[in-house]
Amino acid sequence: MTSQADSSPPASTDLQRLAQRFPARFTWGVATSAYQIEGGAQEDGRGDSIWDEFCRRPGAIRDGSSGATACDHYHRSGEDVDLIAGLGVPAYRFSISWPRVQPLGRGAWNDRGFAFYERLLERLASRGIAAHLTLNHWDLPQALQEEGGWARRDTVHRFVEYASEAVRRLGASAASIATHNEPWVIATLGHEAGIFAPGERSRATAVRVAHHLLLSHGLALQAVRAQGVAAPLGIVLNQAQIHPATDSPADLAKARLDDGLTIRWYMDPLLLGTYPTDVLSFLGGDAPPVQAGDLETIRQPLDFLGVNYYTRNISGTGAPLEPDHPERERTDMGWEVFPDGLRELLTRLDADYSLPPVYITENGAAYRDRLADGRVADADRTRYLKMHIAALADALDAGVDVRGYFVWSLLDNFEWADGYSKRFGIVYVDYPTQRRIPKDSALWYRDLIATWRGTVPQALRAGAAQQARP
């Protein structure tokens, strides 16, 4: 950690105004996922995941890389916990690597894998950092994929066994537990578009995968609750408002359908116990095989809903779908910077559903960062975070029950099919040396949290701190 992160300048008026818009009992955090940062892919009994296998396919990853080493977090977790603590961030969201703790996805457990997470949880607790666990962030054991993966209903039960054991061993130290991260990505990008692991291209398979992920979520919540775990339980969905490219009836209809495929396909069964009828009609013979009782199982009470937001989506029947507006800022992913979409999304969800408490479990941006003279001056990312946090405050003002916000990501890391060509971190990783350098955005986020802490009345400060801890 550089000396930049060791001293905080006086808060600006703008920073004070932004900090004052958030309640005392609010969770500020940073987020990562196992395959993107851990490395240690062949160590201590870890098995292959579908991403290990996918990375071996020629042309699957933009730069030909993999997560075999990534940020070497497996060996540097203590340093990374100190980094989080040094930035004054009170919460950390991370995922457990299923093949690290159960190499084949069934059968024997790997105690050495669990020991890694036990040490990580102990380090976080020793620094007063709340641990928010995700059980599945896309890295299904490859052995299960070879048996059919998420397209096979038996994998649902394998996940429930894994979730039960992981929570039995680690759940007492968790501030929250999420079953799945972004099931839409697993289903659609992994099984229909084929651009993510496992690289399949079938709409019928993707829809079946989505149903099995939701069913495994519901069954896992039942199993974990039966253990008496105290941590709040939920799921994390990637969400984006879909705007029609034009006001034409065709574009309006296409936007409505795409909304059904991305938002309502997941929200409706989770919170209403049904699949949207317009999407079922569209799917026809590709609709999933729903068995008796499935939808009741999926609709388990949620203690929280995690929402990952990056941009809005434009939907239409023409090409290109979106007129060329050069004035629109875009990130290095090509995604439009549209902060008001976060407010719009949250208020829409709040109006359409009886929402549980909401956490923004991911929000951030990739930019072409450069390390110069020991500093990364990422003004674009700082501005992105500032605008989206302000939009989140607008949603709070509108009455949405938002309890926390996690920046994606703590570290630059393996960005899936883009490899190491995209940098989302608020901390720069020099991959040849694995040196971590907080970017200007990290220092801004540190100062925001410090300023927010200063706005919390003394009588509430202890309670807010207690809520943030496991």
N, C-alpha and C positions, 0 to 999 in steps of 0.2 A: 504494500500500500504506500503510495507516495505521500509526501508531506502536504500536498494540496488538500487531502481529505482530513487533515488534522486540526484545521482551524476554520471556524465559520465567521464570515464577515457579518456585520449588522444586517438584519433583514430589511429588504426594501419595502416601501409602502405597498407595492403590488403584491409582493410575497405575503405580507401580513394580511392583506385583504383576502387573498385566496385561502390562506390557512384558516382564517376566521369563519369561513363558510362551511367548515366541517365540524361535526359534533365531537365531543370529548371521547366517546366510545366508538372510535373509528379505527379500522385496521389498515395500516400502510405496510406494503410489502414488496418483495421482488420475487420473481419466479424463474424456474428452470425445469428441464425434464431430464430423465436419466440418460437416455441414449445420446442426447445432444451434448452432454458435458462430462459424463463419468469416465469414459475410456475403460481401461482394464478389462477389455472384452474377453480376453482369454485367461483371466486370472481367477484363482480361488474358487474354481468349480463353476463359474458362470457358463450357461449354455448359450447357444446361438438364438438370436431373435430374428423375426422376419426382416428387420432392417439390416442386420448383418448379411443375410442372404441377398437382399435386394441390392445392397451396395456392391456385391460381387458381379452384378450383371453389367456388361460393357454398355456404356452410354446412359445408365440409369441415373447417375449422379453427375451434375454439371461439370464438376472439376475432377471427377474420378476418385473422390475421397470416400471416407467412411467415418463412423464414430468409434473406430477401434482405439484411438487415443483421445480424440476430442480435446477437452480442456484438462484432462488428467485429474479430474475432480476426485476420482477414486483414491488417489494418493495425496491430494491437496485439499481435502475437505476441511481440515482444521484451518488452513490459510483462508479458505473461502468464507467460513463462518466468521473469522476475525474481520474479514473484509466487510461483511454485512453489518457486523456490530460497529465497526469503525465509521460506517456511514450513518449510524443511528437508526437503521431500519428495523422495526420491531417484529416483522413477520417474514417467513420464508416459505414459499410454496415449491415443492419438489415432488418428483414421482419415484416410485419404487420400480426397479427393473425386475419384472416377473421372472425372466430366465436367470437372473442372478440368485434368486432365492429358491427357485424350483426349476432346474435346468431343462427338464423335459415337459414342463407344464402339467405334469401329473406325477404321482409317486413321491419319491424321496425329496425332502427339503434340504437346502444347502445352508447349514449353520454359519459357514464363513460369510455367505452373502448377507444373511440377516445381521451378523455381527457388524458389518459395515454400517448398516442403517441404525443399529443400536448406538454405535459410537457417534454417528452424526447427530442423532437426537440428543444424546448426552451433551455434546458440544453446544448445540443450540440452546438447550436449557441452561447451561452454565453461563451463557451470555445473555440470557433473558429474551431470547428470540423464539417466537411462537412457530411451531412446525405445522404446516398445512400439507397433508399427504394426498397424493393422487395415486390410485392403485394401477391404473392402466393409461399410460401416455404412449400408446401405439406399438409398443415393443412386445408383441405376442411371441411366446416361444416358438421357434421354427419347427420343433418336433410336433407341435399341435397343428401348425399350418400343413404339414405333410399328411396329417390325418383329415384335412378338410378345413381347418381354421375356423374363423367366425362364421363361415357359411354352414358349418355343421352344428346342429343343435347341442351335441354333446359338449362342445366348447363352453357353452353357457354354464354347465355344471362344473367344469374344470375351473372356470373363473371364480365361481362361488366358493369352491374349496380353497383356492389361493387367497381370495379376499378374507375369508374367515381366519386362515392361519396368519396372514400378515397383520390383521387387526388384533388377533390374540397376542401376538408378540410385540407389536409396535403401537397399538392404538391408544394405550394409556398415556403416551407422550404426545398425542396429536391434539392440536387446537381445532382441526376439522379434517374430515376424510371425504374425498371425492372418489366415486367409482371409476368413471371414464372421463377422459379429456377428448372433447370434440368427436363424438361418434360419427358425425357427418363426414369428417375427413377420412376416417378409417373406411367407411362404407363407400363413399363416392369417389374420392381421389385414389383410394387403394384398390377398389374392386369394380369401378365403372370406368373412370378415366384412365386408370392404370399407371398414373404418374407417381404414386407413392406405393410403398410396400403393402401388399405382396405383388402388386403389378398386374392385377387381373382386369378384364374389360368385359363386364356383363352387367347390364342394368338389373336383371332379375337376381343375380348374386348379390349385388350391392344392397338391394332392398331387403333381401333375406338377412344379410349381415347386420344392417341397421336394426332390424327387429330383434335379432339375437343379442346384440349389444344392450338394447333397452331391457330385454327380458333378464339378462344377466345382472343388470343394475338392480332391478326390482328384487330378484331373488337374493342378491348379495346384501341389500339393505335389510331384508328379513333375517338373514342368517347372522349378520353383524349385530343387529339390535337384540337378537336372542342371547348374545353374549353379554349384554348389559354395558356396552361401551358408552362412555359419557360424551365423546366428541360429537359435534354436529355432523350429519351425514348428508351428502348431496351428489350432484353431478355437474360437469362443466360442459357448456355448449358454446360453439362458435356462432355468433349471431351478427347479422347485418341487415339493416333496412334495405329493401329492394325498391328502387325508384324506376318507373317506366321511362324508357328513352324518349318517348313522346306521349302526347295525350290521345293518340289514336286508340280505338277500341282493341285492335290487335295487340298493341304494346301493353295496354292496361291488363288485358287477359293474360299475357305472357308473364308479366310481373307478378300477378296474383298466383299463378301456377308455381313460379319459381319461389315465391314466398312459402307456398305450401311444401315444396320439396326440401327447403333448407331450414325454415323456422317451425312451421306448424307440424311437420312430420315428426318432430321430436317433442315440441312443447305440448301438443294435444294429448298424446298417450301418457306423458308424464304427469300432466296436471288435470286432464279431462277424462282420461281413460278411453280414448277413441283415436283412430286415425282419421285425418281429414278426408271427407267423402270425395271432394273434387280431385284429390291426388290419387285415391284408390281408383276412381274412374279413369284417370289418365293412364295409370299403370296397367290396367287390364289384367292380362295373364301374368304379368310380372309382379303382381301384388304378393306380399309375403304370406307364408303359410302360418296363419295365426291359429293357435289351438285354444280350446276352451280354457278360460281362466287366465290367459296370457295378459290381456289388457288390464285386468284387475291386479295382477302381480306387478306389472310395470308401474301402475299408479300408486306407488308407495308414498307416504308422506315425506316431503323433503324438508330438511332443516335449513337448507340453503340451496340457492341456484347460483352456480358460477357462470359468468358471461364473459366470453372473450370477444373483444371488439377491436378492429383495426381500421375499417373503412366501410363505406356503403357499397352496394352493388347496383349496377344499371342493367335493366333487362328490357329486351325488345326483340322484334322479329327481323329487323334490318341488319345490315352490316356496313360500316361498323355500328356497334350498339350505341355508342356514345359519340356525339359530335366532338370535334377537336377543339378543346378549349385550352390554349397554351397557358392561360393565366392560372389554371388549377395546379396547385403544388402537388407533386407526387413523391413518394418515397423511392428508395432504390429497388423495391419490389415492383414498382410501377403502380402502386396503389394510391388512389386519390386521398389526400389529407382532408377529411371531412368530419371535424370534431362534433358538429351539432348532430350528426347521425347517432352519437352515443345517447344524447338526451332524447332524441326522437325514438330510438329503439326502446329505451327503458320506460318511457312514458306510455308507449304503445303496448308493451308487454304488461305493464301494470294495469292498463285499461282492459285488456283482453283476457287476462287470467287472474286468478287469486294467487298472487306470487308469494313464495316464502321470502325471507331475507335474501338479498342479492349481494354477491361479491363480484367486482370486476377482477376476474382472475388472470386476465392478460390484456395488456394494452401497451403498444410500443411501436417502434418504427425502425427499419433498416436504412442506413445512410452510408455513403462512401467515406468512412472515417479515415483520418490520417493521423499518425503519431508524429509529432514534430516537437523537438526539444522537450521531450518528456510529458507532453500535453496533447489531449485530443479535444479540440475546440469544436464540439458538435452542436452548434447553435440551432440547427434545424431540428434535431431531436429534442432539445430543451424546449423549443417553441411548440413542438408537437405535444409533448407531455403537458405543458402548461395549458394549452387550449383544450385538451381532452379532460384534464382534471377540472377545469372551469365548467365544461359541459356536464361533467358528472355532478358538480355542485348545483347546476341548473336543474338536473333531475331530482336531486334531493329537495330543492326548493319546491318542486312540483309535487312532492309527496311520496316519491318512490323510496322504499325502505332499502337503501344501499348501505351495507355495513363495512365495506373495505375495498381497497384498490391495490392491485399488484402490477408493477411494471414488468413487461416482458422486454428484455430479459436482464437478469443480473449480469451475465457474461456473454460476450460474443461466443458463438458456438457453432456446432454442426447444424446447418439450416436445411436438413432433409434433402430434397432433390437438388437444391442449390449448393450443397456442400458448404465450403467455408468462404464462398464468394459473397455472402451477405452477412452484415454485422448488425444485430439487433441489440447488443449489450449496452448497458450504461457503464460497463467496465470493459475496457479494451483488453483483449488477450493477444499477446505476441506469441503466436503458436510455436515458433522455433525454440523459444526460451520458456514458454508458459508464464511469462511475467504478466501480472495483472496491473492495469493502470486505470484508475477511475477517470472517466471522461467528465467534461464540464457538466453534462446532464446529470451524472451521479452526484456531483457537488451541489447542483441546484436542488435535486430531490432531497439530499441530506438537509439542506437549509430549509426547504419547505417543511419537512417533518419536525425539525428543531423549532421552527417558528410556530407550527401548529401546537407543539407541546407547550410552548410559552403562552398560548392563548387559552389553554385548558385551565379552568379554575382549580386551585390547589385541592379543594375538597373532592373534585372528580378525578384528579390525576391518578391517584392510587387505584381507583376502580378501573380506569381506562387501561392502565398498565397490567392489572390483573387479568382483564379480559383478553389481552393480547397473548398471554402466556398459556402454555398447556396446563 
